[in-house]
Amino acid sequence: MRMARTVVLIGALLACNRALAAEPCLQPLSRGNELDRHPSRFAKLVDQDPPESTKADGVKRFLPLKVGISDVANIDFYYIDFKPPSGETPETMFKKIRLAFPEFAAGKGAVKEFAFGPYRGSLDANDKFLKANTELWNKTEPLGALMTFLLGTKYPHSARLFAGDYQAAPGSVGLFEKAGDVQVTCASPTDFIFTTVDTKVGKVHPVAGNRGFGIQPNPDGTFRFYSMAADRQSDSFPVRLAGWTGDDVFCQGHDFWILFYSNMKSFLKTKNSAVLTNHGPVKYPFDENGNHPALDCTTSQK
């Protein structure tokens, strides 16, 4: 009897842990309120500040919103509604979309402008970082996965290693690309949060903050895939240099997400248009009157 009670107790504890792990990371903007840009709606992303003890191997420091250097913070919400294939659940569809991120992040045409993949320390096929992060990313809940975006900001060398495997635009690698590394710091089967990081290979991400991705069912039977973020310019020297020449890190980011969602639309085989809303930055620190635009990147939409 005592053994049976022990087994039941252990089973209950495991079930409890699974339930806790599966709790959503995000609270997306509700339907009909997609343009609500008050900072309070992005509180989870504003407050996400992972403990140092959770840093992945290769991470020198997390870059939460509070360590940014700009006096404005970007908050944005992008989404696309689509009809899911028969038999797909939000959980199964979300994982399929997430594992296709490299396809979405590649840009347009034969010349790949950007890229996405597991963080790696070398071009060795058995690189320990590559193997570990690939395994984590392929899980239903990829908590702790350290990933790399190849971005379009000016930087002299950090992308060489990454681009050697992901075939970025010939001639531009090492001249105009920068690796922006992110770690999954919250995860459930239907959403997750990337926190930007400073790593040994990719160095300092262009922005400091958090971006979440998620999926939710709509009342009409469609699914909504969305992403939302709260971030500020980081202390990356190349980004500050680009800013001095007139480039804006938030508008550059907006251009990237336009291409990302455009490629996703093709992947989902949907005729519905992705709704691309870059709300732009608001004054930071936030106050109760922070619900106003300070920058409009819509002229850069393609």
Backbone as CSV, one residue per row, in Angstrom:
resi,resn,N_x,N_y,N_z,CA_x,CA_y,CA_z,C_x,C_y,C_z
1,MET,0.828,-1.207,0.000,0.000,0.000,0.000,0.863,1.258,0.000
2,ARG,1.923,1.218,0.828,2.795,2.395,0.915,3.458,2.659,-0.437
3,MET,3.922,1.569,-1.096,4.534,1.716,-2.410,3.541,2.290,-3.417
4,ALA,2.291,1.819,-3.358,1.272,2.313,-4.282,1.026,3.797,-4.080
5,ARG,0.969,4.197,-2.806,0.750,5.628,-2.523,1.914,6.468,-3.043
6,THR,3.136,5.898,-2.893,4.331,6.615,-3.359,4.289,6.806,-4.875
7,VAL,3.896,5.735,-5.606,3.812,5.805,-7.050,2.779,6.839,-7.491
8,VAL,1.623,6.828,-6.800,0.566,7.787,-7.114,1.041,9.208,-6.871
9,LEU,1.766,9.422,-5.763,2.265,10.753,-5.424,3.257,11.246,-6.468
10,ILE,4.175,10.340,-6.860,5.164,10.718,-7.868,4.471,11.055,-9.181
11,GLY,3.469,10.250,-9.555,2.726,10.520,-10.784,2.023,11.850,-10.737
12,ALA,1.457,12.185,-9.586,0.766,13.465,-9.437,1.744,14.625,-9.557
13,LEU,2.935,14.469,-8.957,3.937,15.531,-9.022,4.419,15.740,-10.456
14,LEU,4.633,14.624,-11.191,5.070,14.747,-12.576,4.005,15.422,-13.431
15,ALA,2.755,15.050,-13.186,1.654,15.668,-13.929,1.568,17.151,-13.633
16,CYS,1.790,17.507,-12.371,1.768,18.915,-11.974,2.885,19.684,-12.667
17,ASN,4.096,19.092,-12.710,5.218,19.752,-13.364,4.952,19.940,-14.849
18,ARG,4.345,18.914,-15.493,4.040,19.045,-16.914,3.020,20.153,-17.152
19,ALA,2.031,20.243,-16.256,1.006,21.283,-16.394,1.617,22.663,-16.258
20,LEU,2.548,22.786,-15.286,3.193,24.083,-15.092,4.050,24.441,-16.298
21,ALA,4.768,23.448,-16.869,5.652,23.706,-18.006,4.861,24.128,-19.234
22,ALA,3.610,23.668,-19.306,2.820,23.929,-20.500,2.064,25.245,-20.447
23,GLU,2.158,25.970,-19.350,1.452,27.241,-19.258,1.972,28.206,-20.323
24,PRO,1.086,28.948,-20.980,1.525,29.874,-22.033,2.481,30.942,-21.510
25,CYS,3.382,31.353,-22.384,4.333,32.409,-22.042,3.761,33.797,-22.295
26,LEU,2.783,33.905,-23.202,2.333,35.203,-23.699,0.838,35.392,-23.569
27,GLN,0.434,36.645,-23.574,-0.966,37.015,-23.687,-1.085,37.899,-24.911
28,PRO,-1.472,37.314,-26.064,-1.502,38.114,-27.298,-2.606,39.159,-27.265
29,LEU,-2.485,40.146,-28.128,-3.546,41.130,-28.272,-4.791,40.433,-28.801
30,SER,-5.947,40.839,-28.315,-7.192,40.181,-28.686,-7.634,40.589,-30.087
31,ARG,-8.462,39.777,-30.715,-8.983,40.079,-32.046,-9.794,41.371,-32.002
32,GLY,-9.539,42.213,-32.963,-10.189,43.512,-32.987,-9.405,44.588,-32.277
33,ASN,-8.385,44.174,-31.514,-7.551,45.133,-30.772,-6.081,44.992,-31.162
34,GLU,-5.840,44.605,-32.402,-4.461,44.351,-32.832,-3.601,45.607,-32.855
35,LEU,-4.223,46.766,-32.901,-3.454,48.014,-32.930,-3.285,48.634,-31.557
36,ASP,-3.711,47.924,-30.524,-3.525,48.408,-29.158,-2.039,48.329,-28.826
37,ARG,-1.418,49.454,-28.681,0.028,49.458,-28.481,0.441,50.004,-27.123
38,HIS,-0.461,49.984,-26.153,-0.064,50.458,-24.840,0.955,49.497,-24.231
39,PRO,2.028,50.021,-23.656,3.075,49.147,-23.115,2.572,48.113,-22.115
40,SER,1.498,48.392,-21.413,0.984,47.423,-20.434,0.558,46.121,-21.094
41,ARG,0.191,46.170,-22.393,-0.209,44.956,-23.103,0.992,44.070,-23.422
42,PHE,2.179,44.625,-23.263,3.405,43.893,-23.566,4.214,43.624,-22.294
43,ALA,3.518,43.615,-21.155,4.187,43.554,-19.857,5.095,42.337,-19.714
44,LYS,4.653,41.173,-20.181,5.468,39.964,-20.050,6.800,40.122,-20.760
45,LEU,6.767,40.749,-21.933,7.990,40.936,-22.707,8.854,42.042,-22.122
46,VAL,8.212,43.034,-21.530,8.949,44.111,-20.880,9.685,43.579,-19.652
47,ASP,9.017,42.703,-18.895,9.551,42.244,-17.608,10.445,41.017,-17.703
48,GLN,10.433,40.319,-18.844,11.205,39.084,-18.962,12.691,39.364,-18.784
49,ASP,13.239,38.903,-17.673,14.642,39.141,-17.325,15.191,37.847,-16.734
50,PRO,15.665,36.935,-17.576,16.058,35.601,-17.109,17.211,35.644,-16.108
51,PRO,17.201,34.755,-15.125,18.322,34.685,-14.177,19.603,34.232,-14.862
52,GLU,20.724,34.701,-14.371,22.016,34.365,-14.959,22.252,32.860,-15.003
53,SER,21.694,32.152,-14.045,21.912,30.705,-13.956,21.329,29.942,-15.131
54,THR,20.457,30.587,-15.929,19.818,29.901,-17.056,20.508,30.188,-18.387
55,LYS,21.638,30.875,-18.371,22.344,31.178,-19.618,22.797,29.892,-20.305
56,ALA,22.589,29.839,-21.606,23.048,28.696,-22.390,24.563,28.765,-22.555
57,ASP,25.166,27.634,-22.852,26.593,27.582,-23.115,26.896,28.429,-24.340
58,GLY,27.799,29.377,-24.194,28.129,30.300,-25.275,27.608,31.700,-25.046
59,VAL,26.679,31.865,-24.098,26.106,33.181,-23.797,26.939,33.893,-22.751
60,LYS,27.332,35.129,-23.045,28.073,35.934,-22.077,27.124,36.695,-21.163
61,ARG,26.014,37.182,-21.715,25.041,37.914,-20.900,23.712,37.999,-21.641
62,PHE,22.641,38.027,-20.865,21.326,38.313,-21.415,21.217,39.816,-21.672
63,LEU,20.347,40.185,-22.618,20.120,41.592,-22.932,18.639,41.918,-22.770
64,PRO,18.125,41.942,-21.546,16.717,42.304,-21.352,16.492,43.775,-21.683
65,LEU,15.246,44.159,-21.763,14.888,45.514,-22.170,15.603,46.577,-21.350
66,LYS,15.746,46.345,-20.077,16.276,47.376,-19.178,17.729,47.745,-19.462
67,VAL,18.484,46.881,-20.169,19.892,47.201,-20.422,20.085,47.934,-21.746
68,GLY,19.005,48.184,-22.486,19.134,48.945,-23.723,19.600,50.363,-23.452
69,ILE,20.095,51.021,-24.507,20.668,52.356,-24.302,19.808,53.474,-24.877
70,SER,18.760,53.139,-25.637,17.955,54.188,-26.260,16.880,54.691,-25.301
71,ASP,16.439,55.920,-25.531,15.394,56.508,-24.689,14.011,56.240,-25.255
72,VAL,13.945,55.328,-26.240,12.672,54.840,-26.757,12.733,53.319,-26.772
73,ALA,11.571,52.682,-26.751,11.488,51.228,-26.841,10.487,50.848,-27.915
74,ASN,10.860,49.922,-28.761,9.960,49.431,-29.798,8.972,48.432,-29.202
75,ILE,7.689,48.579,-29.530,6.709,47.545,-29.222,5.949,47.264,-30.514
76,ASP,5.821,45.986,-30.866,5.146,45.656,-32.122,4.354,44.368,-31.994
77,PHE,3.417,44.196,-32.911,2.574,43.006,-32.954,2.302,42.681,-34.418
78,TYR,2.746,41.504,-34.859,2.530,41.035,-36.221,1.693,39.756,-36.163
79,TYR,0.820,39.566,-37.132,0.031,38.337,-37.105,-0.460,37.958,-38.491
80,ILE,-0.825,36.679,-38.623,-1.427,36.184,-39.855,-2.457,35.128,-39.481
81,ASP,-3.655,35.232,-40.036,-4.717,34.240,-39.834,-4.732,33.288,-41.031
82,PHE,-4.926,32.007,-40.778,-4.911,31.028,-41.858,-5.770,29.823,-41.497
83,LYS,-6.224,29.126,-42.515,-6.998,27.915,-42.314,-6.042,26.744,-42.174
84,PRO,-6.061,26.039,-41.049,-5.108,24.943,-40.855,-5.488,23.718,-41.669
85,PRO,-4.501,22.920,-42.065,-4.810,21.655,-42.737,-5.652,20.750,-41.837
86,SER,-6.412,19.893,-42.422,-7.269,18.984,-41.656,-6.447,18.153,-40.677
87,GLY,-6.937,18.071,-39.451,-6.285,17.252,-38.439,-5.217,17.954,-37.628
88,GLU,-4.841,19.162,-38.028,-3.804,19.883,-37.291,-4.390,20.552,-36.051
89,THR,-3.658,20.485,-34.954,-4.008,21.190,-33.728,-3.108,22.410,-33.614
90,PRO,-3.440,23.360,-32.744,-2.521,24.486,-32.558,-1.116,24.029,-32.189
91,GLU,-1.012,22.985,-31.362,0.302,22.501,-30.926,1.107,21.924,-32.093
92,THR,0.483,21.067,-32.900,1.231,20.460,-34.004,1.555,21.487,-35.080
93,MET,0.626,22.419,-35.329,0.856,23.429,-36.356,1.937,24.406,-35.924
94,PHE,1.951,24.738,-34.650,2.952,25.688,-34.160,4.356,25.119,-34.315
95,LYS,4.524,23.850,-33.995,5.850,23.256,-34.131,6.281,23.213,-35.582
96,LYS,5.361,22.884,-36.498,5.702,22.861,-37.921,6.135,24.239,-38.400
97,ILE,5.421,25.270,-37.969,5.783,26.630,-38.365,7.133,27.008,-37.770
98,ARG,7.324,26.685,-36.505,8.580,27.052,-35.841,9.778,26.382,-36.509
99,LEU,9.645,25.110,-36.865,10.761,24.410,-37.492,11.029,24.899,-38.915
100,ALA,10.095,25.666,-39.470,10.300,26.243,-40.809,10.877,27.649,-40.740
101,PHE,11.222,28.140,-39.564,11.794,29.484,-39.443,12.970,29.729,-40.389
102,PRO,13.884,28.760,-40.603,14.984,29.031,-41.542,14.492,29.415,-42.934
103,GLU,13.401,28.807,-43.361,12.823,29.137,-44.672,12.249,30.551,-44.675
104,PHE,11.591,30.937,-43.598,10.979,32.269,-43.527,12.034,33.360,-43.437
105,ALA,13.138,33.060,-42.762,14.151,34.080,-42.486,15.137,34.273,-43.627
106,ALA,15.004,33.495,-44.698,16.010,33.517,-45.757,15.928,34.732,-46.661
107,GLY,14.823,35.461,-46.614,14.671,36.593,-47.511,14.001,36.158,-48.806
108,LYS,14.216,36.915,-49.875,13.556,36.654,-51.148,14.561,36.353,-52.255
109,GLY,14.134,35.544,-53.201,14.929,35.322,-54.394,16.106,34.391,-54.185
110,ALA,16.934,34.283,-55.234,18.080,33.374,-55.209,19.149,33.842,-54.225
111,VAL,19.289,35.148,-54.069,20.258,35.693,-53.126,19.597,35.807,-51.756
112,LYS,20.075,35.020,-50.813,19.487,35.013,-49.479,20.043,36.171,-48.655
113,GLU,19.159,37.050,-48.247,19.573,38.243,-47.519,19.837,37.965,-46.044
114,PHE,19.108,36.979,-45.497,19.192,36.705,-44.070,19.254,35.187,-43.869
115,ALA,19.306,34.753,-42.617,19.319,33.328,-42.328,18.956,33.118,-40.859
116,PHE,18.669,31.858,-40.513,18.340,31.497,-39.138,18.738,30.040,-38.912
117,GLY,19.296,29.758,-37.754,19.649,28.383,-37.431,20.231,28.280,-36.041
118,PRO,20.577,27.080,-35.605,21.148,26.884,-34.263,22.490,27.594,-34.119
119,TYR,22.727,28.141,-32.958,24.023,28.746,-32.638,25.100,27.672,-32.718
120,ARG,26.255,28.054,-33.251,27.352,27.102,-33.383,28.672,27.786,-33.074
121,GLY,29.657,26.982,-32.653,30.958,27.542,-32.321,31.991,27.338,-33.406
122,SER,31.673,26.492,-34.401,32.603,26.215,-35.493,31.824,25.654,-36.668
123,LEU,32.516,25.439,-37.779,31.888,24.835,-38.950,31.991,23.312,-38.942
124,ASP,32.526,22.771,-37.880,32.605,21.317,-37.727,31.192,20.741,-37.673
125,ALA,30.938,19.696,-38.455,29.616,19.076,-38.465,29.241,18.510,-37.105
126,ASN,30.232,18.217,-36.286,29.991,17.683,-34.942,30.161,18.744,-33.861
127,ASP,30.093,20.000,-34.257,30.225,21.095,-33.298,29.253,20.892,-32.133
128,LYS,29.750,20.963,-30.905,28.918,20.649,-29.741,27.772,21.640,-29.572
129,PHE,27.995,22.896,-29.901,26.937,23.892,-29.788,25.829,23.609,-30.815
130,LEU,26.235,23.303,-32.036,25.276,23.006,-33.096,24.403,21.816,-32.712
131,LYS,25.016,20.751,-32.234,24.270,19.537,-31.892,23.314,19.786,-30.734
132,ALA,23.801,20.474,-29.708,22.973,20.714,-28.515,21.781,21.601,-28.836
133,ASN,22.015,22.671,-29.594,20.924,23.615,-29.882,19.953,23.082,-30.919
134,THR,20.433,22.263,-31.835,19.532,21.608,-32.787,18.581,20.679,-32.046
135,GLU,19.107,19.923,-31.108,18.283,18.992,-30.324,17.232,19.747,-29.519
136,LEU,17.633,20.854,-28.890,16.675,21.630,-28.098,15.600,22.253,-28.986
137,TRP,16.005,22.816,-30.110,15.060,23.508,-30.999,14.021,22.549,-31.563
138,ASN,14.390,21.292,-31.728,13.481,20.312,-32.300,12.468,19.763,-31.298
139,LYS,12.582,20.150,-30.047,11.627,19.706,-29.041,10.320,20.483,-29.163
140,THR,9.264,19.936,-28.565,7.977,20.642,-28.562,8.060,21.911,-27.731
141,GLU,8.834,21.875,-26.661,9.086,23.052,-25.833,10.595,23.301,-25.832
142,PRO,11.082,24.200,-26.700,12.530,24.345,-26.918,13.240,25.231,-25.893
143,LEU,12.860,25.120,-24.637,13.446,25.977,-23.596,14.963,25.829,-23.557
144,GLY,15.664,26.969,-23.568,17.113,26.976,-23.484,17.824,26.973,-24.818
145,ALA,17.114,26.741,-25.923,17.765,26.699,-27.239,18.391,28.056,-27.561
146,LEU,19.631,28.022,-28.005,20.351,29.227,-28.405,20.406,29.249,-29.927
147,MET,19.811,30.290,-30.519,19.648,30.352,-31.971,20.276,31.629,-32.531
148,THR,20.547,31.592,-33.828,21.206,32.716,-34.496,20.395,33.208,-35.686
149,PHE,20.152,34.503,-35.714,19.632,35.168,-36.904,20.805,35.827,-37.610
150,LEU,20.845,35.722,-38.925,21.810,36.482,-39.713,21.088,37.723,-40.190
151,LEU,21.508,38.870,-39.700,20.772,40.116,-39.900,21.466,41.036,-40.886
152,GLY,20.758,42.074,-41.302,21.281,42.974,-42.324,21.897,44.237,-41.772
153,THR,22.558,44.160,-40.628,23.206,45.347,-40.081,24.705,45.279,-40.335
154,LYS,25.344,46.405,-40.374,26.761,46.473,-40.743,27.633,45.921,-39.622
155,TYR,28.520,44.997,-39.985,29.436,44.419,-39.010,30.555,43.711,-39.768
156,PRO,31.783,43.806,-39.324,32.887,43.336,-40.154,33.116,41.833,-40.245
157,HIS,32.753,41.018,-39.222,33.198,39.631,-39.301,32.307,38.585,-38.641
158,SER,31.384,38.932,-37.789,30.743,37.930,-36.947,29.878,36.944,-37.706
159,ALA,29.474,37.283,-38.924,28.592,36.390,-39.670,29.342,35.327,-40.462
160,ARG,30.653,35.436,-40.596,31.393,34.502,-41.444,31.130,33.049,-41.045
161,LEU,31.230,32.785,-39.770,31.078,31.427,-39.278,29.693,30.883,-39.592
162,PHE,28.691,31.660,-39.262,27.311,31.222,-39.475,27.010,31.073,-40.963
163,ALA,27.397,32.038,-41.747,27.032,32.058,-43.163,27.732,30.959,-43.949
164,GLY,28.837,30.448,-43.419,29.519,29.372,-44.112,28.641,28.147,-44.279
165,ASP,27.678,27.970,-43.399,26.789,26.825,-43.473,25.448,27.180,-44.112
166,TYR,25.011,28.426,-43.959,23.675,28.801,-44.398,23.650,29.586,-45.709
167,GLN,24.799,29.749,-46.350,24.874,30.300,-47.701,24.167,31.651,-47.850
168,ALA,24.633,32.623,-47.116,24.097,33.976,-47.257,24.601,34.594,-48.566
169,ALA,24.165,35.802,-48.822,24.453,36.456,-50.093,25.960,36.529,-50.371
170,PRO,26.431,35.992,-51.490,27.854,36.062,-51.833,28.323,37.506,-51.922
171,GLY,29.489,37.770,-51.396,30.050,39.107,-51.475,29.649,39.998,-50.320
172,SER,28.539,39.662,-49.645,28.108,40.516,-48.538,28.546,39.949,-47.199
173,VAL,28.831,38.653,-47.169,29.179,38.017,-45.906,30.463,38.622,-45.355
174,GLY,30.416,39.004,-44.093,31.574,39.600,-43.468,31.694,41.087,-43.728
175,LEU,30.792,41.639,-44.535,30.845,43.060,-44.830,29.603,43.791,-44.323
176,PHE,28.438,43.226,-44.560,27.213,43.934,-44.220,26.241,43.105,-43.373
177,GLU,26.677,41.951,-42.879,25.787,41.104,-42.113,26.276,40.978,-40.675
178,LYS,25.332,40.764,-39.779,25.678,40.569,-38.379,24.855,39.436,-37.796
179,ALA,25.488,38.599,-36.995,24.758,37.537,-36.317,24.076,38.115,-35.085
180,GLY,22.775,37.903,-34.980,22.010,38.328,-33.812,21.529,37.093,-33.075
181,ASP,22.105,36.811,-31.925,21.788,35.583,-31.202,20.683,35.797,-30.175
182,VAL,19.854,34.762,-30.014,18.714,34.812,-29.114,18.589,33.477,-28.388
183,GLN,18.121,33.515,-27.148,17.914,32.283,-26.386,16.444,32.152,-26.014
184,VAL,15.901,30.938,-26.121,14.533,30.680,-25.689,14.511,30.666,-24.164
185,THR,13.817,31.643,-23.564,13.802,31.763,-22.109,12.445,31.441,-21.497
186,CYS,11.475,31.134,-22.337,10.170,30.637,-21.886,9.608,29.835,-23.046
187,ALA,8.950,28.705,-22.751,8.417,27.893,-23.838,7.233,27.061,-23.378
188,SER,6.269,26.922,-24.264,5.141,26.007,-24.088,4.872,25.395,-25.462
189,PRO,3.950,24.454,-25.587,3.679,23.877,-26.911,3.059,24.852,-27.899
190,THR,2.579,26.012,-27.442,1.917,26.951,-28.350,2.537,28.345,-28.360
191,ASP,3.609,28.564,-27.641,4.300,29.851,-27.723,5.683,29.756,-27.094
192,PHE,6.496,30.775,-27.326,7.808,30.846,-26.677,8.314,32.280,-26.749
193,ILE,9.352,32.560,-25.971,9.961,33.886,-25.943,11.450,33.774,-26.231
194,PHE,11.940,34.599,-27.153,13.357,34.788,-27.407,13.829,35.992,-26.595
195,THR,14.908,35.832,-25.856,15.588,36.967,-25.231,16.891,37.192,-25.982
196,THR,17.179,38.427,-26.367,18.427,38.700,-27.083,19.608,38.545,-26.133
197,VAL,20.759,38.169,-26.724,21.936,37.863,-25.909,23.216,38.389,-26.546
198,ASP,24.246,38.430,-25.726,25.614,38.721,-26.140,26.358,37.394,-26.043
199,THR,26.898,36.917,-27.175,27.536,35.601,-27.192,29.003,35.687,-27.616
200,LYS,29.690,34.577,-27.436,31.106,34.508,-27.762,31.338,34.605,-29.268
201,VAL,30.423,34.078,-30.078,30.577,34.102,-31.529,29.860,35.290,-32.156
202,GLY,28.580,35.458,-31.849,27.778,36.494,-32.488,27.932,37.877,-31.902
203,LYS,28.541,37.949,-30.712,28.720,39.221,-29.990,27.365,39.811,-29.583
204,VAL,27.240,41.136,-29.597,26.071,41.803,-29.025,24.948,41.920,-30.056
205,HIS,23.749,41.439,-29.692,22.590,41.560,-30.575,22.268,43.040,-30.783
206,PRO,21.763,43.425,-31.961,21.460,44.841,-32.218,20.445,45.463,-31.261
207,VAL,19.521,44.646,-30.732,18.538,45.193,-29.794,18.568,44.410,-28.490
208,ALA,18.116,45.068,-27.436,18.013,44.439,-26.118,16.540,44.304,-25.773
209,GLY,16.098,43.081,-25.523,14.701,42.889,-25.183,14.223,41.490,-25.483
210,ASN,12.933,41.357,-25.694,12.310,40.049,-25.867,11.310,40.070,-27.014
211,ARG,11.266,38.958,-27.748,10.256,38.779,-28.784,9.613,37.417,-28.586
212,GLY,8.272,37.412,-28.549,7.540,36.175,-28.384,6.820,35.779,-29.657
213,PHE,6.612,34.481,-29.825,5.883,33.928,-30.954,4.839,32.965,-30.408
214,GLY,3.654,32.950,-31.026,2.633,32.045,-30.535,1.577,31.747,-31.569
215,ILE,0.686,30.822,-31.229,-0.431,30.466,-32.089,-1.681,30.333,-31.236
216,GLN,-2.817,30.687,-31.785,-4.073,30.532,-31.063,-5.201,30.239,-32.046
217,PRO,-6.186,29.429,-31.647,-7.332,29.161,-32.514,-8.297,30.335,-32.495
218,ASN,-8.904,30.623,-33.632,-9.924,31.663,-33.733,-11.316,31.023,-33.706
219,PRO,-12.334,31.784,-33.304,-13.697,31.236,-33.252,-14.209,30.709,-34.590
220,ASP,-13.686,31.227,-35.704,-14.174,30.797,-37.014,-13.461,29.555,-37.546
221,GLY,-12.614,28.926,-36.726,-11.928,27.718,-37.145,-10.547,27.948,-37.720
222,THR,-10.179,29.205,-37.958,-8.829,29.505,-38.424,-7.882,29.548,-37.236
223,PHE,-6.594,29.568,-37.544,-5.558,29.750,-36.530,-4.912,31.116,-36.750
224,ARG,-4.405,31.687,-35.690,-3.627,32.919,-35.794,-2.214,32.661,-35.288
225,PHE,-1.232,32.901,-36.172,0.167,32.911,-35.754,0.550,34.366,-35.534
226,TYR,1.237,34.653,-34.455,1.571,36.041,-34.146,2.966,36.126,-33.534
227,SER,3.506,37.307,-33.578,4.719,37.623,-32.829,4.561,39.013,-32.255
228,MET,5.173,39.215,-31.090,5.101,40.514,-30.427,6.410,40.739,-29.680
229,ALA,6.793,42.010,-29.569,8.107,42.297,-29.009,8.115,43.586,-28.200
230,ALA,9.084,43.665,-27.330,9.437,44.900,-26.626,10.956,44.930,-26.585
231,ASP,11.560,45.908,-27.245,13.016,45.959,-27.279,13.514,47.390,-27.466
232,ARG,14.766,47.579,-27.140,15.439,48.867,-27.300,16.758,48.647,-28.020
233,GLN,17.349,49.706,-28.518,18.667,49.572,-29.130,19.652,49.104,-28.073
234,SER,20.498,48.144,-28.433,21.485,47.631,-27.491,22.753,48.493,-27.538
235,ASP,23.743,48.072,-26.771,25.017,48.812,-26.747,25.998,48.271,-27.791
236,SER,25.476,47.613,-28.826,26.315,47.126,-29.916,26.938,48.312,-30.648
237,PHE,28.252,48.350,-30.737,28.918,49.480,-31.376,28.562,49.601,-32.861
238,PRO,28.535,48.484,-33.634,28.171,48.610,-35.048,26.778,49.202,-35.255
239,VAL,25.833,48.879,-34.353,24.485,49.427,-34.485,24.495,50.921,-34.198
240,ARG,25.269,51.321,-33.195,25.390,52.760,-32.916,26.032,53.475,-34.101
241,LEU,27.011,52.839,-34.713,27.675,53.418,-35.878,26.691,53.559,-37.033
242,ALA,25.879,52.509,-37.252,24.873,52.571,-38.314,23.875,53.678,-38.040
243,GLY,23.529,53.876,-36.777,22.598,54.936,-36.399,23.147,56.309,-36.717
244,TRP,24.444,56.456,-36.555,25.066,57.746,-36.864,24.995,58.048,-38.362
245,THR,24.883,56.998,-39.189,24.818,57.201,-40.636,23.383,57.300,-41.137
246,GLY,22.436,57.312,-40.202,21.043,57.501,-40.586,20.203,56.237,-40.601
247,ASP,20.813,55.056,-40.383,20.037,53.816,-40.358,19.289,53.697,-39.040
248,ASP,18.117,53.102,-39.077,17.318,52.927,-37.877,17.134,51.438,-37.620
249,VAL,17.551,50.980,-36.448,17.519,49.550,-36.153,16.100,49.006,-36.131
250,PHE,15.122,49.820,-35.715,13.745,49.339,-35.643,13.134,49.185,-37.040
251,CYS,13.412,50.135,-37.926,12.888,50.019,-39.293,13.579,48.889,-40.047
252,GLN,14.860,48.674,-39.777,15.548,47.539,-40.377,14.902,46.238,-39.916
253,GLY,14.581,46.180,-38.633,13.907,45.006,-38.110,12.551,44.805,-38.747
254,HIS,11.845,45.902,-38.979,10.528,45.832,-39.616,10.639,45.245,-41.016
255,ASP,11.643,45.651,-41.782,11.852,45.106,-43.119,12.066,43.591,-43.052
256,PHE,12.831,43.163,-42.060,13.086,41.732,-41.908,11.797,40.964,-41.647
257,TRP,10.949,41.479,-40.744,9.725,40.746,-40.398,8.712,40.752,-41.536
258,ILE,8.741,41.780,-42.382,7.887,41.776,-43.570,8.249,40.585,-44.462
259,LEU,9.545,40.390,-44.714,9.983,39.262,-45.535,9.675,37.938,-44.843
260,PHE,9.873,37.885,-43.555,9.622,36.671,-42.767,8.168,36.227,-42.916
261,TYR,7.248,37.158,-42.726,5.826,36.823,-42.811,5.388,36.565,-44.251
262,SER,6.000,37.214,-45.202,5.681,36.965,-46.597,6.030,35.530,-46.969
263,ASN,7.190,35.059,-46.515,7.585,33.679,-46.775,6.696,32.694,-46.007
264,MET,6.271,33.078,-44.836,5.373,32.222,-44.074,4.045,32.069,-44.793
265,LYS,3.576,33.138,-45.388,2.320,33.097,-46.124,2.383,32.051,-47.234
266,SER,3.507,31.991,-47.933,3.684,30.994,-48.984,3.722,29.588,-48.394
267,PHE,4.385,29.430,-47.284,4.481,28.129,-46.608,3.104,27.627,-46.189
268,LEU,2.264,28.530,-45.715,0.932,28.155,-45.251,-0.076,28.013,-46.393
269,LYS,0.369,28.425,-47.592,-0.502,28.348,-48.781,-1.839,29.053,-48.530
270,THR,-1.740,30.211,-47.935,-2.941,30.980,-47.635,-3.023,32.208,-48.515
271,LYS,-4.220,32.561,-48.913,-4.431,33.794,-49.678,-4.687,34.978,-48.762
272,ASN,-4.862,34.691,-47.477,-5.050,35.787,-46.528,-3.767,36.587,-46.420
273,SER,-3.898,37.871,-46.346,-2.717,38.716,-46.233,-2.217,38.736,-44.805
274,ALA,-0.911,38.663,-44.656,-0.330,38.868,-43.340,-0.515,40.333,-42.958
275,VAL,-0.888,40.574,-41.741,-1.047,41.947,-41.268,0.250,42.347,-40.588
276,LEU,0.905,43.330,-41.182,2.223,43.728,-40.724,2.138,45.102,-40.084
277,THR,2.220,45.126,-38.796,2.031,46.393,-38.089,3.239,46.684,-37.224
278,ASN,4.102,47.551,-37.708,5.215,47.987,-36.873,4.755,49.231,-36.133
279,HIS,4.474,49.081,-34.868,3.942,50.205,-34.101,4.999,51.268,-33.821
280,GLY,6.261,50.895,-33.902,7.307,51.874,-33.645,7.550,52.095,-32.168
281,PRO,8.598,52.822,-31.842,8.970,53.006,-30.450,8.138,54.062,-29.721
282,VAL,8.073,53.888,-28.419,7.476,54.886,-27.539,8.543,55.323,-26.545
283,LYS,8.282,56.402,-25.893,9.245,56.923,-24.935,9.514,55.899,-23.838
284,TYR,10.763,55.770,-23.466,11.178,54.862,-22.394,11.954,55.653,-21.342
285,PRO,11.736,55.438,-20.049,10.823,54.468,-19.436,9.357,54.759,-19.759
286,PHE,8.538,53.685,-19.774,7.131,53.813,-20.095,6.392,54.579,-19.004
287,ASP,5.334,55.254,-19.408,4.445,55.874,-18.433,3.015,55.600,-18.857
288,GLU,2.062,56.045,-18.102,0.670,55.715,-18.383,0.171,56.348,-19.669
289,ASN,0.911,57.313,-20.203,0.516,57.962,-21.453,1.362,57.477,-22.628
290,GLY,1.937,56.275,-22.491,2.869,55.794,-23.506,2.231,55.226,-24.747
291,ASN,0.923,55.290,-24.863,0.237,54.670,-25.990,0.183,55.611,-27.190
292,HIS,1.338,55.903,-27.772,1.385,56.811,-28.917,2.551,56.440,-29.817
293,PRO,2.461,56.708,-31.119,3.568,56.378,-32.029,4.648,57.452,-31.990
294,ALA,5.897,57.019,-32.177,6.980,57.983,-32.266,7.738,57.851,-33.578
295,LEU,7.483,56.744,-34.303,8.193,56.500,-35.550,7.295,55.657,-36.454
296,ASP,7.281,55.976,-37.727,6.450,55.234,-38.678,7.345,54.597,-39.730
297,CYS,7.365,53.263,-39.771,8.189,52.546,-40.743,7.354,52.046,-41.926
298,THR,6.100,52.463,-42.016,5.233,51.909,-43.047,5.709,52.225,-44.451
299,THR,6.454,53.316,-44.610,6.944,53.673,-45.947,7.953,52.662,-46.460
300,SER,8.502,51.833,-45.535,9.496,50.843,-45.969,8.857,49.506,-46.271
301,GLN,7.536,49.401,-46.127,6.886,48.124,-46.410,6.971,47.788,-47.894
302,LYS,7.183,46.487,-48.164,7.347,46.024,-49.543,6.186,45.128,-49.912
